[in-house]
């Protein structure tokens, strides 16, 4: 049996705990909200969305990667994650805070075009927390058994 370090076991455990029903009903809207944040930012700063689709995707991708990693580790899509508005809100906030930081680190890296200056970091984090927490609190009623 191969030996895994603690991070690998945590990631594998997180993936195995994903509730496909929650993921399929809530995950797409989570992604739409994350994409919307980046789209609004590009438009606000005068960057085209449609005529430069690869740049638009490259702006969004670091945050989607961050969301996916943190959601697995935090249990954002596990069974019971949407049992109460408080729990859903806390998981949404924790996941976005981690995801935004990973996204900002990736945006500052040589692997992605762009940069991450302080106002951008603050705006992405604050608006993302507000949007994702609000949505996940509403999702409690929508996904509840």
Order of alpha helices (4+ residues) and beta strands (2+ residues): alpha-alpha-alpha-alpha-alpha
